[in-house]
């Protein structure tokens, strides 16, 4: 069989012009090393996508020779003006693609030399063998419905604790690898605690878990953590990055907004274990639900979390369109795993998403009453979250304003006639007025602000007294409403405008370049299942479609994102891209099995998380040897647990918690903890100064820290800047990280308070060192570690005894009261020692 394959290959190679005897031996060697069966999705499409689609893909404007290789029709149809085909199944000699990729003539070879793209011998051999085997074509794997296949049979079934392990072990066995042993109990409880609630376990919790010898001790621990209030806060952080949440608008003005009630809604949703499909529908279209509650409407703050340009000179329509772009692309990233932004200006160059289909999605989000103008952080549409009585009062005030504005519209139409749709500024009578900025009158009456009505009332009270009096009534009513709601918590939310907007394709995404002609009707990309027939096709229909069982992406994308949180990388490494340019899944059948199971179990996130952490795969030790590191450096195949540095927000919460400083309350307005001076002033040209909070607000979880969008919290590193939807945080390692954890006021203050805790809880240095080490690592130090830390303590105590002023400076850091009963040198020595232990690799890493 092997000889016949080789003979076939040699015959093929000899048959191509310019090839023959000069064909490199490396190509024949590569052919022999290929898998027995070539799969189009996993072996062929990635080659075509990387090397061919730029010139022969979905983008019609960039397509050359009218040849399309991203569709079945394009691959197997006769070439234009030729009697040849790109691919003839089973006949490599008659397939134009094979001739082109094997040729050595620069005028014929593909990819062309000008493209700076080349094919490796393995890739050429893959294409050749695929055609030889019949050139089976498949739809891209992510666009086909996931299937819950039967569990694979493995050689060591006793290792598997649940279905996840069967798939992981099957892959490991196919690679000649074996899973690692289970981690010890100390490692497991710390890993679980950090993963599920974002805080380390106490020494008492560690000892209790170690002492519990019951068969379900581990499961009891998992269940306790899943029901902890901290669970919702820990997982809310992940979602705030996806939702690009911040407490300001961004841009130069960077006005403050009240979006924190939406953040609290997210926390509560996670703690209530709201089904993920409901979680999705409410955030995308809660305002359109039948009998929508204030809470349902609040959920739609998700799609008002984007930046908002209110700078002087900004163009409202440009801002509005940019915001709609953001909603489309955020939806594409968060739920569909598609790079929708690529189709904003032209057809997607890799995925079968046309520019028209982008604007069909755009139309769903183009109907909100948001205008793009305004100032400050209360930009309509708004949800008033005042207490019921105050809320009703504000509603009455708004109704009065609306009533007066309606009178203004009628008055203007009667007294300043012009054609329908023409703004008031174009009325002949208005063109004659002097001393008035008539640009105010470009906007219809219901789009003018309080300041505009004041200016108009002042001008027209003498020019046209009746009109001026009516304008003044509007101004006074608006002023009354503004004063009544100035301190009200009003959250930016979604709605649908009374008058529908017409959507057109925008040339190259230009807000002012609509491609006039046939308006665009909302719809979903044709590569995905359609919206059900006889459905009112609005934003609610889109939301329901996104989480429908027929739609193949959302469940996979969600599983993959949360898999990344537990294992460091997704089953699909390109978390934000499930298109044809995505990396291939490391465990495709596992991804599909979990996706279907997730839907079958009511989109239950806690059930998903429990299945993951109960698996033997999750429970492995993170220790590894050089052979394993060489074979799988990224640990994609999970023959061990992945070690991950704790995110910066969790590092801060950890030291606050270990020291006892953490004020562990849920929800509420954002707080402003310690920050170096001048940061905000420099970023805002001196217009906004940072006013630090005091007392308990200094010690709340990082989740509640005020997030100024143009300059985020200074203790945060390697996190989404919250400008756009982000599903994968950056991962760097620079001295700035250590400078923060070794010098930031919070870290040093926590070290000092930890020193007080140690000194008052234990009596000997050995006991104190053990206590500190157990808090930080969840395990007892060995004799050598105690010796090293004790020697360092002796040095520190000696230094601070001889330098009492330096000791006093160290323990004076932070606002938390000092304990006057402690010896200064000991206080300072244990502060420095605590800082050292807080910065151990084992402390800042989730093992």
ZIWO-V805192 format. One record per residue. SS is DSSP state (hx for helix, st for strand, lp for the rest). OMEGA is omega in radians with two decimals (999 if undefined). D_LAST is the distance of its C-alpha to the last C-alpha in Angstrom with 1 decimal. Layout:
# ZIWO-V805192
ss & omega & d_last
SS & OMEGA & D_LAST
SS & OMEGA & D_LAST
This chain:
# ZIWO-V805192
ss & omega & d_last
lp & -3.12 & 48.6
hx & 3.14 & 46.6
hx & -3.11 & 50.0
hx & 3.08 & 51.3
hx & -3.11 & 48.2
hx & 3.14 & 48.7
hx & 3.12 & 52.5
hx & -3.14 & 51.8
hx & -3.10 & 49.5
hx & 3.12 & 52.1
hx & 3.14 & 54.8
hx & -3.07 & 52.9
hx & -3.14 & 52.1
hx & -3.02 & 55.7
lp & -3.06 & 57.0
lp & -3.14 & 55.5
lp & 3.07 & 57.6
lp & -3.11 & 56.5
lp & 3.07 & 54.1
hx & -3.00 & 55.6
hx & -3.12 & 55.6
hx & -3.12 & 53.6
lp & -3.05 & 50.6
lp & 3.10 & 47.6
hx & -3.09 & 46.5
hx & 3.13 & 42.9
hx & 3.11 & 43.6
hx & 3.12 & 44.9
hx & 3.12 & 41.8
hx & 3.14 & 39.5
hx & -3.11 & 41.5
hx & -3.10 & 41.1
lp & -3.10 & 37.3
lp & 3.05 & 37.1
lp & -3.14 & 35.9
lp & -3.12 & 38.7
lp & 3.09 & 38.8
lp & -3.13 & 38.3
lp & -3.09 & 36.9
hx & -3.10 & 38.2
hx & -2.98 & 35.2
hx & -3.12 & 32.6
hx & -2.99 & 34.7
hx & -3.09 & 37.8
hx & 3.12 & 37.1
hx & 3.12 & 34.3
hx & 3.14 & 36.9
hx & -3.11 & 39.7
hx & -3.08 & 37.5
hx & -2.97 & 36.3
hx & -2.97 & 39.7
lp & -2.96 & 42.4
hx & -3.13 & 41.8
hx & -3.14 & 42.4
hx & -3.05 & 46.0
hx & -3.08 & 46.4
lp & -3.03 & 44.1
lp & -3.06 & 44.3
lp & -3.06 & 45.6
lp & -3.09 & 49.4
lp & -3.13 & 50.2
lp & -3.03 & 48.2
lp & -3.13 & 49.3
lp & 3.10 & 51.5
lp & -3.12 & 54.3
lp & -3.12 & 53.8
lp & -3.12 & 51.3
lp & -3.08 & 48.3
lp & -3.12 & 45.6
lp & 3.12 & 43.1
lp & 3.12 & 45.3
hx & -3.13 & 46.9
hx & -3.13 & 50.3
hx & -3.10 & 49.8
hx & -2.96 & 48.5
hx & 3.13 & 51.3
lp & -3.13 & 54.3
st & 3.13 & 57.1
lp & -3.12 & 56.6
lp & 3.10 & 59.0
lp & 3.12 & 62.2
lp & 3.06 & 61.2
lp & 3.11 & 61.7
lp & -3.12 & 58.2
st & 3.05 & 54.9
lp & -3.13 & 51.4
lp & 2.99 & 50.3
lp & -3.06 & 52.6
lp & 3.10 & 50.6
lp & -3.07 & 51.1
lp & -3.13 & 53.1
hx & -3.10 & 51.2
hx & -3.12 & 54.5
hx & -3.08 & 55.7
st & -3.09 & 52.5
hx & -3.13 & 52.8
hx & -3.09 & 49.0
hx & 3.11 & 48.9
hx & -3.07 & 52.0
hx & -3.05 & 50.5
hx & -3.14 & 47.1
hx & -3.07 & 48.7
lp & 3.07 & 51.6
lp & 3.10 & 51.9
lp & -3.10 & 54.5
lp & 3.10 & 52.9
lp & -3.04 & 55.4
lp & -3.00 & 54.1
lp & 3.01 & 50.4
lp & -0.11 & 47.7
lp & -3.10 & 45.5
lp & 3.10 & 48.2
hx & -3.12 & 47.8
hx & -3.11 & 48.1
hx & -3.08 & 44.9
lp & 3.08 & 42.9
lp & 3.11 & 41.1
lp & 3.05 & 41.2
lp & 3.05 & 40.2
lp & 3.09 & 38.6
hx & 3.13 & 40.4
hx & -3.14 & 37.8
hx & 3.09 & 38.3
hx & -3.14 & 42.1
hx & 3.12 & 41.9
hx & 3.12 & 39.8
hx & 3.14 & 42.4
hx & -3.10 & 45.2
hx & 3.11 & 43.8
hx & 3.11 & 43.0
hx & 3.12 & 46.7
hx & -3.08 & 47.9
lp & 3.07 & 46.0
lp & 3.04 & 47.8
lp & 3.10 & 45.7
lp & 3.14 & 44.2
lp & 3.11 & 43.2
lp & 2.96 & 40.5
lp & 3.11 & 39.5
lp & -2.98 & 36.2
hx & -3.06 & 33.5
hx & -3.11 & 32.2
hx & 3.05 & 35.7
lp & -3.09 & 36.4
lp & 3.07 & 35.6
lp & -3.12 & 32.4
lp & 3.12 & 33.3
lp & -3.07 & 31.6
lp & 3.06 & 32.2
lp & -3.14 & 32.3
lp & 3.13 & 29.1
lp & 3.06 & 29.1
lp & -3.08 & 30.0
lp & -3.10 & 27.5
lp & -3.10 & 28.1
lp & -3.05 & 25.5
hx & -3.12 & 25.9
hx & -3.13 & 24.7
hx & -3.01 & 21.0
lp & 3.08 & 21.3
lp & 3.04 & 20.7
lp & -3.00 & 22.1
hx & 3.13 & 23.6
hx & -3.05 & 20.4
hx & 3.13 & 19.7
hx & -3.14 & 23.3
hx & -3.13 & 23.1
hx & -3.12 & 19.8
hx & 3.10 & 21.2
hx & 3.11 & 24.5
hx & 3.14 & 23.2
hx & -3.13 & 21.3
hx & 3.12 & 24.4
hx & 3.14 & 26.6
lp & -3.11 & 24.6
lp & -3.14 & 24.8
lp & 3.08 & 21.1
lp & 3.09 & 19.5
lp & 3.12 & 16.3
lp & 3.11 & 13.7
lp & 3.13 & 13.9
st & 3.09 & 12.3
lp & 3.13 & 9.3
lp & -3.02 & 10.8
hx & 3.14 & 11.9
hx & 3.13 & 10.3
hx & -3.08 & 6.7
hx & -3.10 & 8.6
hx & 3.11 & 10.6
hx & 3.11 & 8.2
hx & -3.13 & 6.5
hx & -3.09 & 10.2
hx & 3.12 & 11.7
hx & -3.10 & 10.1
hx & -3.00 & 10.8
hx & -3.14 & 14.2
hx & 3.04 & 15.7
lp & 3.13 & 13.8
lp & 3.12 & 13.8
lp & 3.08 & 11.9
lp & 3.03 & 13.7
lp & 3.06 & 16.5
hx & 3.14 & 17.0
hx & 3.12 & 19.7
hx & 3.10 & 17.7
hx & -3.12 & 15.3
hx & 3.13 & 18.4
hx & 3.14 & 20.1
hx & 3.12 & 17.5
hx & -3.11 & 17.5
hx & -3.11 & 21.3
lp & -3.09 & 21.7
lp & -3.13 & 22.7
lp & -3.10 & 24.2
lp & -3.09 & 23.5
lp & -3.12 & 22.4
hx & -3.12 & 20.2
hx & -3.13 & 17.1
hx & 3.10 & 19.5
hx & 3.10 & 21.0
hx & 3.12 & 17.7
hx & -3.11 & 17.2
hx & 3.14 & 20.8
hx & -3.12 & 20.7
hx & -3.14 & 18.0
hx & 3.13 & 19.9
lp & 3.12 & 23.1
lp & 3.05 & 21.8
hx & 3.13 & 23.7
hx & 3.11 & 20.5
hx & -3.12 & 19.6
hx & 3.14 & 22.5
hx & -3.12 & 21.6
hx & -3.08 & 18.0
hx & 3.03 & 19.3
hx & -3.13 & 22.5
hx & -3.14 & 20.7
hx & -3.08 & 19.9
hx & 3.12 & 23.5
hx & 3.05 & 25.0
hx & 3.09 & 23.8
hx & -3.04 & 25.4
lp & -3.08 & 28.5
lp & -3.10 & 28.8
lp & 2.99 & 29.3
lp & -3.10 & 30.7
lp & 3.11 & 33.3
st & -3.07 & 35.8
lp & -2.97 & 37.7
lp & -3.09 & 36.8
lp & -2.96 & 39.4
lp & -3.14 & 41.5
lp & 3.05 & 42.7
lp & -3.10 & 39.3
lp & -3.13 & 40.9
st & 3.11 & 38.9
lp & 3.11 & 38.5
lp & 3.10 & 37.7
lp & -3.07 & 35.0
hx & 3.05 & 32.8
hx & 3.06 & 34.5
hx & 3.08 & 33.1
hx & 3.11 & 29.6
hx & 3.06 & 30.2
hx & 3.14 & 31.6
hx & 3.12 & 28.3
hx & -3.12 & 26.3
hx & 3.13 & 28.9
hx & 3.10 & 28.9
hx & -3.13 & 25.2
hx & 3.09 & 25.7
lp & -3.07 & 28.8
lp & 3.08 & 27.1
lp & 3.11 & 29.9
lp & -3.02 & 30.1
hx & 3.09 & 28.8
hx & 3.07 & 32.3
hx & 3.08 & 33.9
hx & 3.13 & 31.3
hx & -3.07 & 32.3
hx & -3.10 & 36.1
hx & -3.12 & 36.3
hx & 3.14 & 34.6
hx & -3.01 & 36.7
hx & -3.14 & 40.0
hx & -3.14 & 39.9
hx & -3.10 & 43.1
hx & 3.10 & 44.9
lp & 3.07 & 44.0
lp & 3.13 & 47.1
lp & -3.10 & 47.7
lp & 3.09 & 44.7
lp & 3.07 & 43.6
hx & 3.12 & 42.6
hx & 3.10 & 38.9
hx & -3.14 & 39.3
hx & 3.11 & 40.8
hx & -3.11 & 38.1
hx & -3.09 & 35.5
hx & 2.99 & 37.3
hx & 3.08 & 36.2
hx & -3.07 & 33.4
hx & 2.92 & 36.0
hx & 3.13 & 37.4
lp & -3.10 & 34.1
lp & 3.01 & 35.1
lp & -3.11 & 36.5
lp & -3.05 & 40.3
lp & 3.06 & 42.7
lp & 3.12 & 45.3
lp & 3.03 & 46.3
lp & -3.13 & 50.1
lp & 3.09 & 51.5
lp & -3.08 & 48.9
lp & -3.06 & 50.5
hx & -3.09 & 49.7
hx & 3.08 & 50.0
hx & 3.10 & 47.7
hx & -3.11 & 45.1
hx & -3.13 & 45.6
hx & 3.09 & 45.3
hx & 3.11 & 42.1
hx & 3.10 & 40.6
hx & 3.04 & 41.6
hx & -3.10 & 40.1
hx & -3.11 & 36.8
hx & 3.11 & 37.0
hx & -3.03 & 37.7
hx & 3.05 & 34.9
hx & 3.09 & 32.3
hx & 3.12 & 33.4
hx & -3.13 & 33.2
hx & -2.98 & 29.6
hx & -3.03 & 28.2
hx & -3.04 & 29.8
hx & -3.10 & 31.4
lp & -3.13 & 29.1
lp & 3.12 & 32.3
lp & -3.08 & 33.2
hx & -3.07 & 36.3
hx & -3.14 & 36.9
hx & -3.09 & 38.1
hx & 3.13 & 41.1
lp & -3.04 & 42.2
lp & -3.10 & 44.6
lp & 3.06 & 45.3
lp & 3.13 & 44.5
lp & -3.07 & 40.9
lp & -3.10 & 40.9
lp & -3.13 & 38.5
lp & -3.12 & 38.3
lp & 3.06 & 41.4
lp & -3.12 & 41.5
lp & 3.07 & 44.7
hx & 3.10 & 45.5
hx & -3.13 & 47.7
hx & 3.05 & 44.9
hx & -3.10 & 42.8
hx & 2.96 & 45.7
hx & 3.04 & 46.1
hx & 3.12 & 42.6
hx & -3.07 & 43.6
hx & 3.10 & 46.5
hx & -3.05 & 44.4
hx & -3.06 & 43.0
lp & -2.98 & 46.2
lp & 3.14 & 48.0
lp & -3.10 & 46.6
lp & 3.08 & 49.1
lp & -3.05 & 46.9
lp & -3.14 & 49.3
lp & 3.12 & 47.2
lp & 3.08 & 49.2
lp & -3.12 & 49.1
lp & 3.10 & 47.5
lp & -3.06 & 44.8
lp & 3.10 & 42.0
lp & -3.04 & 44.2
lp & -3.03 & 45.0
lp & 0.06 & 46.6
lp & -3.08 & 46.0
st & 3.00 & 44.7
st & 3.13 & 43.8
st & -3.12 & 45.2
lp & 3.09 & 43.0
lp & 3.02 & 45.6
lp & -2.94 & 46.6
hx & -3.09 & 49.0
hx & 3.13 & 52.3
hx & 3.13 & 51.3
hx & 3.13 & 50.0
hx & 3.11 & 53.4
hx & 3.13 & 55.2
hx & 3.09 & 53.3
hx & 3.13 & 54.0
hx & 3.11 & 57.7
hx & 3.12 & 57.7
hx & 3.12 & 56.0
hx & 3.11 & 58.6
hx & 3.09 & 61.4
hx & -3.12 & 60.0
hx & 3.14 & 59.9
hx & 3.14 & 63.4
hx & 3.13 & 64.8
hx & 3.09 & 63.0
hx & 3.11 & 64.6
hx & 3.11 & 68.0
hx & 3.14 & 67.2
hx & 3.14 & 66.6
hx & -3.12 & 69.9
hx & -3.10 & 71.8
hx & 3.13 & 70.5
hx & -3.10 & 71.3
hx & -3.02 & 74.9
hx & 3.13 & 75.7
lp & -3.02 & 73.9
lp & 3.03 & 74.4
lp & -3.12 & 72.6
lp & 3.12 & 71.5
lp & 3.12 & 68.7
lp & 3.13 & 65.3
lp & -3.10 & 66.6
lp & -3.14 & 65.1
hx & -3.09 & 67.2
hx & -3.11 & 67.1
hx & 3.10 & 69.3
lp & -3.08 & 72.1
hx & -3.11 & 75.3
hx & -3.12 & 76.0
hx & -3.13 & 72.6
hx & -3.09 & 73.1
lp & -3.08 & 76.1
lp & 3.14 & 74.5
lp & 3.08 & 74.0
lp & 3.12 & 71.5
lp & 3.04 & 68.7
lp & -3.03 & 65.5
hx & 3.08 & 66.0
hx & 3.09 & 62.5
hx & -3.03 & 61.6
hx & 3.03 & 63.7
hx & 3.13 & 61.9
lp & 3.04 & 59.5
lp & -3.06 & 61.0
hx & -3.08 & 61.5
hx & 3.12 & 58.3
hx & 3.14 & 56.2
lp & -3.13 & 57.7
lp & -3.12 & 56.0
hx & -3.13 & 57.4
hx & 3.13 & 58.3
hx & 3.14 & 60.1
hx & 3.10 & 62.3
hx & -3.13 & 63.1
hx & 3.13 & 64.3
hx & -3.13 & 66.3
hx & 3.14 & 67.9
hx & -3.10 & 69.0
hx & -2.98 & 70.6
hx & -3.12 & 72.3
hx & 3.09 & 73.7
hx & -3.11 & 76.8
hx & -3.12 & 76.8
lp & -2.99 & 76.4
hx & -3.10 & 76.5
hx & 3.10 & 75.8
hx & -3.14 & 72.8
hx & 3.13 & 71.7
hx & 3.12 & 71.9
hx & 3.11 & 69.8
hx & 3.14 & 67.2
hx & 3.09 & 67.2
hx & 3.11 & 66.7
hx & -3.14 & 63.5
hx & -3.13 & 62.3
hx & 3.14 & 62.9
hx & 3.12 & 61.2
hx & 3.12 & 58.2
hx & 3.11 & 58.1
hx & 3.12 & 58.3
hx & -3.13 & 55.4
hx & 3.14 & 53.3
hx & -3.12 & 54.0
hx & -3.04 & 53.2
hx & -3.06 & 49.8
lp & 3.13 & 48.8
lp & 3.13 & 46.4
lp & 3.06 & 45.7
lp & 3.13 & 42.2
st & -3.02 & 42.9
st & 3.08 & 40.1
st & -3.09 & 40.6
lp & 3.13 & 40.6
lp & 2.97 & 42.1
lp & 2.98 & 45.6
lp & -3.14 & 48.2
lp & 3.14 & 51.2
lp & 3.12 & 54.7
lp & -3.11 & 56.0
lp & 3.06 & 53.9
lp & 3.04 & 53.0
lp & -3.11 & 54.1
st & 3.05 & 51.4
lp & 2.95 & 52.2
lp & 3.11 & 50.3
st & -3.13 & 49.7
hx & -3.11 & 50.6
hx & 3.08 & 47.6
hx & -3.12 & 46.0
lp & -3.11 & 48.6
lp & -3.06 & 49.2
lp & -3.11 & 52.9
lp & 3.11 & 53.4
st & 3.09 & 53.8
lp & -3.02 & 55.1
lp & -3.09 & 58.0
lp & -3.13 & 59.3
lp & 3.12 & 57.9
lp & -3.14 & 55.4
st & 3.07 & 51.9
lp & -3.05 & 51.2
lp & 3.12 & 47.7
lp & 3.14 & 46.0
lp & -3.11 & 42.7
lp & -3.07 & 42.2
lp & 3.12 & 44.3
lp & -3.13 & 41.5
lp & 3.12 & 40.0
lp & -3.07 & 41.9
lp & 2.93 & 44.5
lp & -3.13 & 44.8
lp & 3.11 & 46.7
lp & 3.12 & 50.5
lp & 3.09 & 52.5
lp & 3.01 & 49.6
lp & -2.93 & 50.1
lp & 3.10 & 48.1
lp & -3.11 & 46.5
hx & 3.09 & 43.1
hx & 3.09 & 42.5
hx & 3.10 & 43.4
hx & -3.12 & 40.9
hx & 3.13 & 38.1
hx & 3.09 & 39.1
hx & -3.11 & 39.3
hx & -3.11 & 35.8
lp & 3.08 & 34.4
lp & -3.13 & 37.1
lp & -3.13 & 36.3
lp & -3.07 & 38.5
lp & -2.91 & 36.5
lp & -2.97 & 33.9
lp & -2.90 & 31.4
hx & -3.11 & 30.1
hx & 3.12 & 28.3
hx & -3.09 & 26.7
hx & -3.12 & 25.8
hx & 3.08 & 24.2
hx & -3.07 & 22.2
hx & -3.13 & 21.0
hx & -3.14 & 20.0
hx & 3.03 & 17.9
hx & 3.10 & 16.4
hx & -3.10 & 15.2
hx & -3.10 & 13.6
hx & -3.02 & 11.4
hx & 3.06 & 11.0
lp & 3.10 & 11.5
lp & 3.11 & 15.1
lp & 2.99 & 18.0
lp & 2.90 & 19.9
lp & -3.01 & 22.5
lp & 3.12 & 20.9
lp & -3.03 & 23.7
lp & -3.04 & 22.7
lp & -3.06 & 26.0
lp & 3.05 & 28.3
lp & 3.13 & 29.2
lp & -3.04 & 32.6
lp & 3.08 & 34.0
lp & -3.12 & 32.1
lp & 2.96 & 28.7
lp & 3.14 & 26.3
lp & 3.12 & 26.8
lp & 3.06 & 24.5
lp & 3.14 & 22.2
lp & -3.03 & 23.0
hx & -3.11 & 26.2
hx & 3.07 & 27.3
hx & 3.13 & 24.0
hx & -3.12 & 24.3
hx & 3.13 & 27.9
hx & -3.13 & 27.3
hx & -3.14 & 24.8
hx & 3.13 & 27.1
hx & 3.14 & 30.1
hx & 3.10 & 28.4
hx & 3.13 & 27.2
hx & -3.13 & 30.9
hx & -3.13 & 32.3
lp & 3.02 & 30.2
lp & 3.11 & 31.6
lp & -3.04 & 28.9
lp & -3.09 & 26.8
hx & -3.14 & 23.4
hx & 3.10 & 22.2
hx & 3.10 & 23.2
hx & -3.12 & 21.4
hx & 3.14 & 18.1
hx & 3.13 & 18.7
hx & -3.13 & 19.5
hx & -3.03 & 16.3
hx & 3.08 & 14.0
hx & -3.07 & 16.5
lp & 3.04 & 16.3
lp & 3.11 & 15.4
lp & -3.13 & 13.9
lp & -3.00 & 11.2
lp & -3.09 & 10.7
st & 3.00 & 10.1
lp & 3.11 & 7.9
lp & 3.11 & 6.2
lp & -3.12 & 8.8
lp & 3.09 & 11.9
lp & -3.05 & 15.4
hx & 3.13 & 17.8
hx & 3.13 & 19.8
hx & 3.13 & 17.0
hx & -3.14 & 16.1
hx & -3.09 & 19.8
hx & -3.08 & 20.5
lp & -3.04 & 17.8
lp & -3.12 & 16.3
lp & -3.11 & 15.2
lp & 3.13 & 13.8
lp & -3.06 & 16.5
lp & 2.90 & 17.4
lp & 2.99 & 14.1
lp & 3.10 & 14.5
lp & 3.01 & 10.7
lp & -3.14 & 7.7
lp & 3.04 & 7.1
lp & -3.11 & 4.8
st & 3.03 & 6.8
st & 3.13 & 8.5
lp & 3.07 & 9.7
lp & -3.01 & 13.3
hx & 3.13 & 16.0
hx & -3.14 & 17.4
hx & 3.07 & 14.4
hx & 3.13 & 14.0
hx & 3.14 & 17.7
hx & -3.11 & 17.6
hx & -3.10 & 14.9
hx & 3.06 & 17.2
hx & -3.10 & 20.2
hx & -3.10 & 18.9
hx & -3.10 & 17.8
hx & -3.08 & 21.2
lp & -3.14 & 23.2
lp & -2.98 & 24.6
lp & 3.01 & 23.3
st & -2.91 & 26.3
lp & 3.07 & 24.9
lp & -3.03 & 27.7
lp & 2.96 & 27.8
lp & 3.10 & 29.8
lp & -3.10 & 32.7
lp & 3.11 & 33.8
lp & -3.09 & 31.4
st & -3.10 & 31.0
lp & 3.11 & 31.3
lp & -3.11 & 29.1
lp & 3.07 & 29.4
lp & 3.09 & 30.0
lp & -3.10 & 31.8
lp & 2.97 & 35.5
lp & -3.07 & 37.3
hx & -3.13 & 34.5
hx & -3.10 & 36.2
hx & -3.13 & 39.7
hx & -3.09 & 39.0
hx & -3.07 & 37.7
lp & 3.13 & 40.6
lp & 3.06 & 43.4
lp & -3.07 & 43.7
lp & -3.10 & 44.5
lp & 3.12 & 41.4
lp & 3.13 & 40.2
lp & 3.09 & 36.9
lp & -3.06 & 37.8
lp & 3.03 & 34.9
lp & -3.13 & 34.5
lp & 3.09 & 34.5
hx & -3.06 & 33.7
hx & -3.08 & 31.2
hx & 3.10 & 30.8
hx & -2.92 & 29.0
hx & 3.08 & 26.1
st & -3.14 & 25.5
lp & -3.12 & 22.4
hx & 3.12 & 22.0
hx & -3.04 & 23.1
hx & 3.13 & 26.6
st & 3.11 & 27.1
lp & -3.08 & 30.2
lp & 3.04 & 29.5
lp & -2.92 & 32.4
lp & -3.08 & 32.2
lp & 3.04 & 33.7
lp & -3.04 & 31.4
lp & 3.13 & 28.2
lp & -3.00 & 26.6
lp & 3.14 & 26.2
lp & -3.12 & 22.7
lp & 2.98 & 21.3
lp & -3.10 & 20.2
lp & 3.09 & 18.9
lp & 3.02 & 20.2
lp & 3.06 & 23.2
lp & 3.10 & 26.4
lp & 3.04 & 27.7
lp & 3.11 & 30.8
lp & 3.10 & 30.4
lp & -3.12 & 28.3
lp & -3.12 & 24.9
lp & 3.08 & 22.4
lp & -3.12 & 20.0
lp & 3.05 & 18.9
lp & -3.11 & 19.4
lp & -3.10 & 16.6
lp & 3.10 & 17.9
lp & -3.11 & 17.3
lp & 3.09 & 20.4
hx & -3.14 & 21.6
hx & 3.12 & 22.4
hx & -3.13 & 18.8
hx & 3.10 & 18.9
hx & 3.10 & 22.5
hx & -3.04 & 21.5
hx & 3.11 & 18.8
hx & -2.99 & 21.1
hx & -3.12 & 24.4
lp & -3.07 & 24.5
hx & -3.12 & 26.6
hx & -3.11 & 24.2
hx & -3.13 & 21.5
hx & 3.09 & 24.2
hx & 3.10 & 25.9
hx & 3.09 & 22.7
hx & 3.12 & 22.4
hx & 3.13 & 26.0
hx & 3.05 & 25.9
hx & 3.11 & 22.9
hx & 3.09 & 25.2
hx & -3.14 & 27.9
hx & -3.14 & 25.8
hx & -3.06 & 24.8
hx & -3.11 & 28.4
hx & -3.09 & 30.0
hx & -3.05 & 27.7
lp & -3.02 & 27.8
lp & -3.11 & 30.6
lp & 3.13 & 29.4
hx & 3.13 & 27.2
hx & 3.14 & 25.2
hx & -3.12 & 24.7
hx & 3.13 & 23.8
hx & 3.11 & 21.2
hx & -3.10 & 19.5
hx & 3.12 & 19.8
hx & -3.08 & 18.3
hx & 3.13 & 15.4
hx & 3.09 & 14.7
hx & -3.02 & 15.0
hx & -3.00 & 12.5
hx & -3.11 & 9.7
lp & 3.06 & 11.0
lp & 3.11 & 12.1
lp & 3.10 & 15.3
lp & 3.06 & 15.9
lp & -3.04 & 17.7
hx & -3.12 & 21.3
hx & 3.13 & 20.7
hx & 3.07 & 18.2
hx & -3.13 & 20.8
hx & -3.12 & 23.5
hx & -3.12 & 22.0
hx & -3.14 & 21.4
hx & 3.09 & 24.8
hx & 3.11 & 26.6
hx & 3.10 & 25.3
hx & 3.13 & 26.4
hx & 3.13 & 29.8
hx & -3.12 & 30.2
hx & -3.14 & 29.3
hx & 3.12 & 31.7
hx & -3.12 & 34.4
hx & -3.06 & 34.0
hx & 3.02 & 34.2
hx & -3.13 & 37.1
hx & -3.14 & 39.1
lp & -3.05 & 38.1
hx & 3.14 & 38.5
hx & 3.09 & 39.0
hx & 3.11 & 35.6
hx & -3.13 & 34.0
hx & 3.11 & 35.9
hx & -3.10 & 34.8
hx & -3.07 & 31.1
hx & 3.12 & 31.3
lp & -3.10 & 33.5
lp & 3.10 & 30.9
lp & -3.06 & 30.6
lp & -3.12 & 33.0
lp & -3.04 & 31.6
lp & 3.07 & 34.3
lp & 3.01 & 34.1
lp & -3.05 & 34.6
lp & -3.08 & 37.9
lp & -3.09 & 37.8
lp & 3.09 & 35.0
lp & -3.02 & 36.0
hx & -3.09 & 35.4
hx & 3.10 & 34.1
hx & 3.14 & 31.6
hx & -3.11 & 30.6
hx & -3.12 & 29.9
hx & -3.14 & 28.3
hx & 3.03 & 25.7
hx & 3.13 & 25.2
hx & 3.13 & 24.4
hx & 3.10 & 22.1
hx & 3.11 & 20.2
hx & 3.12 & 19.9
hx & -3.10 & 18.6
hx & 3.09 & 15.8
hx & -3.09 & 15.1
lp & 3.05 & 14.6
lp & 3.10 & 12.4
hx & -3.12 & 9.8
hx & -3.14 & 7.3
hx & -3.07 & 9.1
hx & -3.11 & 9.3
st & 3.00 & 5.9
st & -3.03 & 3.8
lp & 999 & 0.0
